[in-house]
Amino acid sequence: MDLFKPDLYRSFAIGFVLGLALIAMISAPHWDGDLAEPAQAATSADTLQTVGE
């Protein structure tokens, strides 16, 4: 008597693939190439402020 039948592994594999495909379809529209906006340097000393002043 086997503890885990081959059907169990097949079900896990199918569920994993379907779940991965579902997550990819949901998140694919948000893949526009840029992870973040480009950094902008401060232009003057007035824009630089420290915490506590």
C-alpha positions, 0 to 999 in steps of 0.5 A: 500500500502506497502512502502517496499515489501518483495521482496526488503528485499529478494533482499538485503539479496541475494545481501549481501550474494553474495557480502560476498561470492565474497569478501571471495573468493577473499581474502581467498588465503591471509589467511595464518594464520600469520598477520605479521612477528615476531618481531626481537630485535636489536642485538647491539647498532650500529643498534639502531639509533634515529631520528635527529642524 
